[in-house]
Amino acid sequence: MQRFNAMFWYATAPRASAPRRLMRAALVAGAAVLAAAPVAAQTYPGRPIKLIVPFPTGGVTDLNARILAKHLTKLWDRPVDVVNMPGDGGTRGTMFVLGSPADGYTMMMSATGQGTQNPALDSRLPYKWDEPTLVARTSVSPLVFVVKGDSPWRSLRAVIDDAKQDVGKYRYGTSGPGGVGAIAMALLFGGAGIDLQKMGRVVLQGGAPLLDAVATGETHFAAQYLAEMGPELASGKLKGLAVSTAERVRQLPNVPTSREAGFNDFTLIGWNGVAGPAHLPADILAKWQEGLKALARDPAFVTETEASGAEVAYLGPAEFKAALRVEYETAVRQVEKLGLRR
């Protein structure tokens, strides 16, 4: 009898209207999504991560990426694999990351040149400086103005004076078609009243080939990251004439700052940081931020980074983006003043 009554109630009970049933289904689905979000955050990373380096092996960005990947692999117990994807001054690798799913499994080690300086130089690039999700800055590295180790030049002033006498006699090198070194040289020589476009230019693909070109005399001088040239400076293959920082660096105590050398325009400092595809989910961003902040406090990571010639300098997403905005806008003004913006 109880079973009959129950069946009778079910058959005669008022049924929910179609709109109400749709609303109920939507609420259930929404609850399922909300319940799954913390689970996704807890399980990420659930598989290997690709960390794209948009430059060749051996450069400062590659070195810093490999140090970072090693320590993140240990921290997360998941492989973080460095994948070099050079081309077009960093554009090829950047576009690959921007075209990847925003799931946190394809990320990028970004750098000054491709991050802000190239977009400042060339408005026709297929990406904007703030298009990637800017996760965190991880390190900074000063630029060093270098010449061949046995060069007769003993000061930056001597280089500038000789270039003024016969600008077409000399060649400068850059690690790509644009980049921080190209802008640094333009600011340095332009500030001294020298038209850099009248000087010869040797364009290499990456910092390591550029430094080899200076060491062999293929090009007379260049401005490149300290983190890329430690062995060459120590062996005497290269000679540093000035650093771009406001104070002398620990690794090169006898090399003056650009201001000490009498040039206030050679002040760019390189950085590396992690970026991802646009619209990276908040939980994935938080996971990376948590991990990178932990590494910035890890003595082993700090020691290894500093041994490479860079310095750990963590900035979170908001601070990182604010710093890059200032850097980009400053670079735009500078290259427009020099007539270099395309």
C-alpha positions in Angstrom: 0.0 0.0 0.0 2.9 2.4 0.9 4.4 1.6 -2.5 1.2 2.3 -4.3 0.8 5.7 -2.5 4.3 6.7 -3.4 3.7 5.8 -7.0 0.4 7.7 -7.0 2.1 10.8 -5.6 4.9 10.7 -8.2 2.3 10.3 -11.0 0.1 13.1 -9.8 2.6 15.6 -8.3 3.0 18.9 -10.2 5.9 18.7 -12.6 8.4 21.6 -12.9 8.1 23.7 -16.0 10.7 23.5 -18.8 12.3 26.8 -17.8 12.6 25.7 -14.2 14.1 22.4 -15.3 16.7 24.3 -17.4 17.5 26.6 -14.6 18.0 23.7 -12.2 20.3 22.0 -14.7 22.3 25.2 -15.1 22.7 25.5 -11.3 23.9 21.9 -11.1 26.3 22.4 -13.9 27.6 25.6 -12.4 28.1 23.9 -9.0 30.1 21.2 -10.8 32.4 23.8 -12.4 32.9 25.5 -9.1 33.7 22.3 -7.4 36.1 21.3 -10.2 38.1 24.6 -10.1 39.9 24.0 -6.8 40.6 20.4 -7.9 42.3 21.8 -11.1 44.4 24.2 -9.1 45.4 21.3 -6.7 46.4 18.9 -9.5 48.3 21.4 -11.7 50.8 20.6 -13.0 49.5 17.1 -13.9 51.9 16.6 -16.8 55.2 17.9 -18.2 55.4 21.7 -18.9 57.2 23.2 -21.9 59.1 26.3 -21.1 59.7 28.0 -24.5 62.9 30.1 -24.9 62.5 32.3 -28.0 66.3 32.4 -28.4 69.2 30.0 -29.2 71.0 28.0 -26.6 73.8 29.5 -24.6 72.4 33.0 -24.1 71.3 34.5 -20.8 67.6 33.7 -21.3 68.5 30.1 -22.1 70.8 29.9 -19.1 68.2 31.4 -16.7 65.4 29.2 -18.1 67.4 26.0 -17.5 68.2 27.0 -13.9 64.5 27.9 -13.4 63.3 24.7 -15.0 65.6 22.5 -12.9 64.4 24.0 -9.6 60.7 24.0 -10.6 60.9 20.4 -11.6 62.2 19.6 -8.1 59.6 21.9 -6.5 56.6 20.5 -8.4 57.8 17.0 -9.0 56.8 17.3 -12.6 59.2 17.8 -15.6 59.6 21.4 -16.8 61.3 21.0 -20.2 63.2 23.9 -21.9 62.4 24.1 -25.6 64.5 26.6 -27.7 62.5 28.2 -30.5 64.7 31.0 -31.9 63.8 33.2 -34.9 63.1 36.8 -35.8 64.6 38.2 -32.6 62.2 36.2 -30.4 59.0 36.7 -32.4 58.7 33.1 -33.5 58.8 31.7 -30.0 56.5 34.4 -28.7 53.9 33.8 -31.3 54.0 30.0 -30.7 53.2 30.6 -27.0 50.5 33.1 -27.8 48.9 30.5 -30.1 49.0 27.8 -27.5 46.2 26.8 -25.1 46.0 28.9 -22.0 46.3 25.8 -19.7 49.7 26.5 -18.2 51.5 23.7 -20.0 53.2 25.9 -22.6 54.9 28.9 -21.0 57.8 31.2 -22.0 60.9 32.6 -20.5 60.6 36.2 -21.7 63.4 38.8 -22.0 63.9 42.5 -22.4 64.6 42.5 -26.1 61.6 40.5 -27.3 59.4 41.7 -24.3 59.5 45.5 -24.7 62.4 46.7 -26.8 61.4 45.0 -30.1 57.8 46.2 -29.8 59.1 49.7 -29.1 61.3 49.6 -32.2 58.8 48.0 -34.6 55.0 48.8 -34.3 54.4 46.2 -37.1 55.3 43.2 -34.9 52.4 40.6 -34.8 52.2 41.0 -31.0 52.0 43.8 -28.4 54.2 44.0 -25.3 51.3 43.4 -23.0 49.6 40.6 -25.0 51.1 37.7 -23.1 50.1 37.0 -19.5 52.9 38.5 -17.5 53.5 36.1 -14.6 56.6 37.3 -12.8 60.0 38.8 -13.3 62.7 36.3 -12.1 66.1 38.0 -12.6 68.0 40.9 -13.9 71.4 41.2 -15.6 73.4 44.3 -16.5 74.7 45.0 -20.0 78.4 45.2 -20.5 80.0 47.2 -23.3 82.8 44.8 -24.6 85.6 44.9 -27.1 88.1 42.2 -28.2 90.5 41.2 -25.4 93.6 42.5 -27.0 92.0 45.7 -28.3 94.0 48.9 -27.8 90.9 50.6 -26.4 91.1 50.9 -22.6 88.0 53.1 -22.0 84.6 53.7 -23.5 85.6 57.3 -24.1 88.4 56.2 -26.4 85.9 54.1 -28.4 83.5 57.0 -28.8 86.4 59.4 -29.7 87.6 57.1 -32.5 84.1 56.5 -33.8 83.6 60.3 -34.1 86.8 60.5 -36.2 85.7 57.9 -38.8 82.3 56.3 -38.0 82.3 54.2 -41.2 85.5 52.4 -40.1 83.9 50.4 -37.4 81.3 47.6 -37.0 79.1 47.0 -34.0 77.3 43.7 -33.3 73.8 42.8 -32.1 72.3 39.5 -31.1 69.3 39.9 -33.5 67.6 42.4 -35.7 66.4 44.4 -32.7 66.8 43.8 -29.0 68.1 45.5 -26.0 71.7 45.6 -27.3 70.7 47.4 -30.5 68.8 50.0 -28.5 71.6 50.4 -26.0 74.1 51.0 -28.7 71.8 53.5 -30.4 71.4 55.4 -27.2 75.1 55.4 -26.4 76.3 56.5 -29.8 73.3 58.7 -30.5 73.8 60.5 -27.2 77.4 61.2 -28.2 76.3 62.7 -31.5 77.2 59.8 -33.7 74.9 58.5 -36.4 74.9 54.8 -35.8 73.3 54.1 -39.2 76.6 55.2 -40.8 78.4 52.5 -38.9 78.7 48.9 -40.0 76.4 46.4 -38.3 76.8 42.6 -37.9 73.6 40.9 -36.9 74.0 37.5 -35.2 71.4 35.1 -33.9 71.9 35.0 -30.1 74.3 36.3 -27.5 76.8 33.5 -27.8 77.5 34.0 -31.5 77.6 37.7 -30.9 80.3 37.4 -28.3 82.3 35.1 -30.5 82.1 37.7 -33.2 83.6 40.3 -30.9 86.3 38.0 -29.6 87.4 37.1 -33.1 87.3 40.6 -34.4 84.4 40.1 -36.8 82.8 43.1 -35.1 84.6 45.7 -33.1 82.3 46.0 -30.1 78.9 45.1 -28.7 76.7 45.6 -25.6 75.4 42.3 -24.2 74.4 40.6 -20.9 77.0 40.0 -18.3 75.4 36.6 -17.6 76.5 35.4 -21.1 80.1 36.5 -21.0 81.7 35.3 -17.7 84.1 32.8 -19.2 85.2 35.1 -22.1 85.9 38.0 -19.7 87.8 35.7 -17.3 89.9 34.2 -20.1 90.7 37.6 -21.6 89.0 37.0 -24.9 86.8 39.9 -24.1 87.4 43.2 -22.4 84.7 45.1 -20.5 84.8 48.8 -20.7 81.5 49.8 -18.9 78.5 48.3 -17.2 75.0 49.7 -17.6 74.1 49.6 -13.9 74.1 52.6 -11.5 76.8 50.9 -9.4 79.7 48.7 -10.2 78.8 45.0 -10.3 80.4 42.4 -7.9 81.6 40.2 -10.8 83.5 43.1 -12.5 84.7 45.4 -9.7 87.3 47.1 -12.0 84.9 47.9 -14.8 83.3 51.4 -14.4 79.7 52.2 -14.8 78.6 54.1 -17.9 78.1 57.2 -15.8 81.6 56.9 -14.4 82.8 56.6 -17.9 81.0 59.9 -18.8 77.9 58.5 -20.6 74.5 58.7 -19.0 72.5 57.1 -21.8 73.9 53.6 -21.5 71.6 52.5 -18.7 69.5 49.6 -19.9 69.3 46.6 -17.7 68.2 43.2 -19.0 65.6 41.1 -17.3 64.1 37.6 -17.6 60.6 36.6 -16.5 57.9 34.0 -17.1 55.0 34.8 -19.4 52.2 32.7 -20.8 49.4 32.8 -23.4 46.8 35.5 -23.0 44.0 35.0 -20.5 45.9 32.5 -18.4 43.4 31.2 -15.7 43.7 32.8 -12.3 44.4 29.5 -10.6 47.3 28.6 -12.9 48.7 32.1 -12.6 48.6 31.8 -8.8 50.4 28.4 -8.9 53.2 29.9 -10.9 53.4 33.0 -8.7 53.6 30.8 -5.6 56.3 28.6 -7.2 58.5 31.5 -8.5 58.2 33.4 -5.2 59.3 30.3 -3.3 62.4 29.9 -5.6 63.3 33.6 -5.1 63.7 32.7 -1.4 65.5 29.4 -2.1 69.3 29.7 -1.4 70.2 27.0 -3.9 68.3 28.8 -6.7 69.7 32.2 -5.7 73.3 30.9 -5.6 73.0 29.2 -9.0 71.4 32.3 -10.6 74.0 34.6 -9.2 76.8 32.3 -10.3 75.6 32.8 -13.9 76.0 36.5 -13.7 72.4 37.4 -13.1 70.6 38.5 -10.0 67.4 37.2 -8.6 64.8 40.1 -8.7 61.3 38.7 -8.2 58.3 40.9 -9.2 54.7 39.6 -9.1 52.3 40.0 -12.0 51.0 43.5 -11.2 54.5 45.0 -10.4 56.0 43.2 -13.4 53.5 44.6 -15.8 53.8 48.1 -14.3 57.6 48.0 -14.7 57.3 46.8 -18.3 54.8 49.5 -19.1 57.3 52.2 -18.0 60.1 50.4 -19.8 58.2 50.1 -23.1 56.9 53.7 -23.1 60.4 55.0 -22.3 61.9 52.9 -25.1 59.2 54.3 -27.6 60.2 57.9 -26.7 63.9 57.1 -27.1 63.7 55.4 -30.4 61.3 58.0 -31.8 63.8 60.7 -30.8 66.5 58.8 -32.6 64.3 58.2 -35.6 64.5 54.4 -35.3 60.8 53.5 -34.7 59.2 51.7 -37.6 
